Amino acid sequence: MKFSEALDLALAGQAIAREGNYAYDRIFLVKGSIASTPRSIEDAPEHSAGETSDLPLKYFEAGDENTATRLPRFDAKDCNGNTVVGWTPELVDMLAEDWDLAENISIPFEQEFGAEEAA
């Protein structure tokens, strides 16, 4: 699928990945947080000017009282299970049409277990 379609899935809470890109096992949305109660986020209009940089409130969770606003971001898991904070797509990612849900992408044995175990 195209990146725009995969992005919609990621924004809806699904983990996405590229077939053949073994640097990252999955890419996923990490919601931001604002000083608010969950109920006030549900009852608020879709956008909250200023406080959320005009991003839709559906990309935020309620933070502790008096917490600083934390904006949403994309993170990635690398093939070793490490989290890469703040993933940003490159042009080749945005133009690629090999995106899918991460659960549908198979990782080669060498990538999953290491080259020495595969030998």
C-alpha positions, 0 to 999 in steps of 0.5 A: 500500500502507499504511504498515505494509506499506511499513515492513516492506519498508523494514525488509527493506532495500528503499527505499520512497516515496509516490506523489505525494510529490515532496519525497523520492525514496526512504526507506531504513533505515540500519543501526546499528553495535555493537562486535562482529564480524559472526560474533558478531552472527549467533550472538547471540540476536535481541535484545541487551539494553541494548547495542542498546536492545533492538532486534533485532540484524538492524538492526545491523552490526559496528562497529570494536572499541571503537566507540560504539553507533550506533542504526539510523535512516531516511534519505531522498533528496530530489528533488535527490539530497541525503540527509536524515539522520534521516527521521521519518514524519508522521501523514499519512505513516502514514495514507497508502495510496499507499506503494510500492517507490521503484523503482515510483514515477515522478518527473515530468519537472519534478521530475527535471530542473528546471522550466527544463529542462522548459520 
